[in-house]
Amino acid sequence: MLSRDEYLAAWSRWHGDAATDRPLVRGWLTAAWTLARPLAGMPPLAATALGLLVAVASVAPAAAGGRWLLAAGVLVGLSGLLDSLDGALAIGTGRASRRGFVLDSVVDRLTEAAYAGALWVAGAPGWLAVAFGALCWLPDYLRARAGQAGVAETGALSVWERPTRVAMTGMTLVGAGVVAGTDASGPVVTSGAAVGTLLGVVGLVQLGLSLRRMLAD
């Protein structure tokens, strides 16, 4: 297993030399690396599949409402950690491959669809949940298209990277669960989805300006 610094450097190379010095990104990757160390023998694909199953499972307690929203939020956070675990296992143990990289990206988009679904069944308006989900997908779609156009870099890390998406969804559901049984539960979910959507717009603008410059160059 690579050391933490070696893992961070290798992760950056696999993600177009993306910076890992931001506290949220570095903390998220460090947590995944710490979890991966005792599980080094686990196949990365197993962590990928488990992360997707946990994300999909979060929709059921979100639909149940009440205190079950707490469980939904915890499951969202766990799914995000498992998603990072598969990358930590693959990169940290030298098992990373282009096939796994693509599969992981596909699973990320499916889990984010589950996050949007969980927010919707928990009480967020349908149009807002759709906007939230779309803004989870668009940054990575833009990066993929820019890569096909010859851009080797990932582009600027925005305020709306995957750790933020997971944290925003999880905290929104947990917050709604804390105030379950009151009139505040629905507004908490709607407000969380709205804030996430706003962050998504800001992040999309940040990334768009960065990619525009790189495409021009």
MIZA-971128 format. One record per residue (C-alpha): x, y, z negated; residue in one letter. Coordinates in pm, whole numbers, plus 50000, padded with zeros to 5 digits. Layout:
# MIZA-971128
@u->X	v->Y	w->Z	aa->A
...
This chain:
# MIZA-971128
@u->50000	v->50000	w->50000	aa->M
@u->50134	v->50342	w->50095	aa->L
@u->50203	v->50598	w->49826	aa->S
@u->49950	v->50879	w->49794	aa->R
@u->50164	v->51130	w->49984	aa->D
@u->50236	v->50876	w->50257	aa->E
@u->49866	v->50800	w->50282	aa->Y
@u->49773	v->51169	w->50309	aa->L
@u->50030	v->51217	w->50585	aa->A
@u->49908	v->50908	w->50774	aa->A
@u->49544	v->51015	w->50735	aa->W
@u->49632	v->51354	w->50880	aa->S
@u->49798	v->51192	w->51184	aa->R
@u->49492	v->50974	w->51247	aa->W
@u->49270	v->51283	w->51231	aa->H
@u->49451	v->51510	w->51474	aa->G
@u->49697	v->51654	w->51219	aa->D
@u->49412	v->51782	w->51004	aa->A
@u->49522	v->51970	w->50693	aa->A
@u->49493	v->51788	w->50361	aa->T
@u->49587	v->52076	w->50130	aa->D
@u->49234	v->52198	w->50059	aa->R
@u->49129	v->52097	w->49705	aa->P
@u->48804	v->51925	w->49809	aa->L
@u->48964	v->51730	w->50095	aa->V
@u->49271	v->51638	w->49893	aa->R
@u->49064	v->51537	w->49591	aa->G
@u->48828	v->51327	w->49805	aa->W
@u->49114	v->51147	w->49979	aa->L
@u->49300	v->51095	w->49652	aa->T
@u->48989	v->50937	w->49496	aa->A
@u->48957	v->50701	w->49794	aa->A
@u->49327	v->50609	w->49777	aa->W
@u->49303	v->50545	w->49401	aa->T
@u->49003	v->50317	w->49453	aa->L
@u->49172	v->50137	w->49743	aa->A
@u->49491	v->50043	w->49555	aa->R
@u->49342	v->49756	w->49349	aa->P
@u->49129	v->49650	w->49648	aa->L
@u->49410	v->49633	w->49903	aa->A
@u->49311	v->49281	w->50010	aa->G
@u->48955	v->49381	w->50096	aa->M
@u->48880	v->49399	w->50472	aa->P
@u->48815	v->49763	w->50576	aa->P
@u->48513	v->49648	w->50778	aa->L
@u->48349	v->49515	w->50462	aa->A
@u->48376	v->49859	w->50299	aa->A
@u->48235	v->50019	w->50616	aa->T
@u->47933	v->49788	w->50621	aa->A
@u->47874	v->49824	w->50247	aa->L
@u->47885	v->50204	w->50272	aa->G
@u->47620	v->50201	w->50543	aa->L
@u->47395	v->49964	w->50346	aa->L
@u->47422	v->50180	w->50034	aa->V
@u->47340	v->50495	w->50233	aa->A
@u->47031	v->50334	w->50384	aa->V
@u->46932	v->50200	w->50041	aa->A
@u->46929	v->50557	w->49904	aa->S
@u->46614	v->50632	w->50107	aa->V
@u->46394	v->50398	w->49900	aa->A
@u->46448	v->50561	w->49558	aa->P
@u->46430	v->50904	w->49724	aa->A
@u->46084	v->50811	w->49854	aa->A
@u->45981	v->50679	w->49511	aa->A
@u->46048	v->51023	w->49364	aa->G
@u->46053	v->51105	w->48995	aa->G
@u->46359	v->50988	w->48805	aa->R
@u->46438	v->50754	w->49094	aa->W
@u->46584	v->51059	w->49267	aa->L
@u->46878	v->51030	w->49026	aa->L
@u->46952	v->50683	w->49162	aa->A
@u->46919	v->50810	w->49519	aa->A
@u->47177	v->51081	w->49454	aa->G
@u->47418	v->50833	w->49295	aa->V
@u->47380	v->50596	w->49592	aa->L
@u->47457	v->50880	w->49834	aa->V
@u->47777	v->50962	w->49644	aa->G
@u->47873	v->50594	w->49633	aa->L
@u->47817	v->50555	w->50007	aa->S
@u->48045	v->50849	w->50075	aa->G
@u->48316	v->50704	w->49853	aa->L
@u->48286	v->50365	w->50026	aa->L
@u->48316	v->50539	w->50362	aa->D
@u->48644	v->50692	w->50252	aa->S
@u->48750	v->50361	w->50100	aa->L
@u->48746	v->50182	w->50436	aa->D
@u->48978	v->50445	w->50583	aa->G
@u->49206	v->50429	w->50280	aa->A
@u->49223	v->50049	w->50307	aa->L
@u->49291	v->50058	w->50681	aa->A
@u->49550	v->50335	w->50679	aa->I
@u->49706	v->50257	w->50342	aa->G
@u->49767	v->49890	w->50427	aa->T
@u->49870	v->49938	w->50790	aa->G
@u->49549	v->49786	w->50933	aa->R
@u->49420	v->50102	w->51104	aa->A
@u->49315	v->50058	w->51467	aa->S
@u->49146	v->50265	w->51736	aa->R
@u->48848	v->50026	w->51731	aa->R
@u->48807	v->50071	w->51357	aa->G
@u->48842	v->50448	w->51393	aa->F
@u->48557	v->50460	w->51646	aa->V
@u->48339	v->50222	w->51442	aa->L
@u->48390	v->50432	w->51131	aa->D
@u->48278	v->50744	w->51320	aa->S
@u->47961	v->50570	w->51439	aa->V
@u->47881	v->50451	w->51086	aa->V
@u->47938	v->50804	w->50955	aa->D
@u->47669	v->50935	w->51187	aa->R
@u->47428	v->50659	w->51082	aa->L
@u->47483	v->50730	w->50712	aa->T
@u->47421	v->51100	w->50771	aa->E
@u->47092	v->51011	w->50941	aa->A
@u->47006	v->50823	w->50621	aa->A
@u->47098	v->51131	w->50414	aa->Y
@u->46862	v->51346	w->50621	aa->A
@u->46593	v->51081	w->50584	aa->G
@u->46641	v->51071	w->50207	aa->A
@u->46600	v->51448	w->50184	aa->L
@u->46286	v->51431	w->50396	aa->W
@u->46111	v->51159	w->50196	aa->V
@u->46218	v->51338	w->49876	aa->A
@u->46021	v->51646	w->49980	aa->G
@u->46220	v->51857	w->50227	aa->A
@u->46019	v->51980	w->50530	aa->P
@u->46068	v->51759	w->50834	aa->G
@u->46213	v->52035	w->51052	aa->W
@u->46465	v->52124	w->50779	aa->L
@u->46573	v->51762	w->50734	aa->A
@u->46620	v->51732	w->51111	aa->V
@u->46827	v->52053	w->51118	aa->A
@u->47036	v->51924	w->50825	aa->F
@u->47103	v->51596	w->51004	aa->G
@u->47181	v->51761	w->51337	aa->A
@u->47435	v->51991	w->51173	aa->L
@u->47601	v->51685	w->51016	aa->C
@u->47652	v->51535	w->51364	aa->W
@u->47737	v->51839	w->51576	aa->L
@u->48086	v->51916	w->51437	aa->P
@u->48214	v->51566	w->51509	aa->D
@u->48046	v->51565	w->51849	aa->Y
@u->48222	v->51891	w->51933	aa->L
@u->48555	v->51750	w->51820	aa->R
@u->48502	v->51437	w->52028	aa->A
@u->48417	v->51638	w->52341	aa->R
@u->48712	v->51869	w->52284	aa->A
@u->48934	v->51562	w->52255	aa->G
@u->48806	v->51439	w->52591	aa->Q
@u->48894	v->51782	w->52731	aa->A
@u->49253	v->51737	w->52617	aa->G
@u->49257	v->51898	w->52272	aa->V
@u->49477	v->51687	w->52048	aa->A
@u->49409	v->51878	w->51726	aa->E
@u->49108	v->51835	w->51500	aa->T
@u->49042	v->52206	w->51479	aa->G
@u->48987	v->52414	w->51168	aa->A
@u->48850	v->52234	w->50863	aa->L
@u->48524	v->52414	w->50793	aa->S
@u->48305	v->52452	w->50487	aa->V
@u->48090	v->52168	w->50623	aa->W
@u->48320	v->51866	w->50640	aa->E
@u->48200	v->51519	w->50543	aa->R
@u->48284	v->51548	w->50169	aa->P
@u->48067	v->51861	w->50152	aa->T
@u->47780	v->51688	w->50333	aa->R
@u->47789	v->51394	w->50093	aa->V
@u->47821	v->51617	w->49786	aa->A
@u->47541	v->51849	w->49900	aa->M
@u->47300	v->51560	w->49962	aa->T
@u->47388	v->51378	w->49642	aa->G
@u->47371	v->51685	w->49417	aa->M
@u->47041	v->51793	w->49571	aa->T
@u->46879	v->51456	w->49496	aa->L
@u->47028	v->51438	w->49146	aa->V
@u->46914	v->51794	w->49076	aa->G
@u->46561	v->51706	w->49187	aa->A
@u->46572	v->51399	w->48965	aa->G
@u->46677	v->51605	w->48663	aa->V
@u->46368	v->51826	w->48696	aa->V
@u->46138	v->51538	w->48801	aa->A
@u->45788	v->51570	w->48666	aa->G
@u->45785	v->51947	w->48704	aa->T
@u->45685	v->52173	w->48989	aa->D
@u->46054	v->52248	w->49054	aa->A
@u->46145	v->51908	w->49203	aa->S
@u->46017	v->51979	w->49555	aa->G
@u->46170	v->52328	w->49573	aa->P
@u->46505	v->52189	w->49456	aa->V
@u->46512	v->51942	w->49745	aa->V
@u->46404	v->52208	w->49995	aa->T
@u->46658	v->52457	w->49860	aa->S
@u->46939	v->52201	w->49873	aa->G
@u->46855	v->52107	w->50230	aa->A
@u->46837	v->52476	w->50323	aa->A
@u->47174	v->52555	w->50166	aa->V
@u->47326	v->52254	w->50342	aa->G
@u->47181	v->52369	w->50673	aa->T
@u->47322	v->52718	w->50619	aa->L
@u->47665	v->52574	w->50539	aa->L
@u->47632	v->52363	w->50853	aa->G
@u->47572	v->52672	w->51066	aa->V
@u->47869	v->52850	w->50909	aa->V
@u->48090	v->52543	w->50956	aa->G
@u->47979	v->52505	w->51316	aa->L
@u->48074	v->52866	w->51389	aa->V
@u->48412	v->52819	w->51220	aa->Q
@u->48485	v->52507	w->51421	aa->L
@u->48351	v->52656	w->51743	aa->G
@u->48582	v->52956	w->51721	aa->L
@u->48878	v->52731	w->51649	aa->S
@u->48804	v->52496	w->51939	aa->L
@u->48734	v->52790	w->52170	aa->R
@u->49085	v->52917	w->52108	aa->R
@u->49240	v->52575	w->52162	aa->M
@u->49043	v->52511	w->52479	aa->L
@u->49148	v->52850	w->52614	aa->A
@u->49513	v->52770	w->52541	aa->D
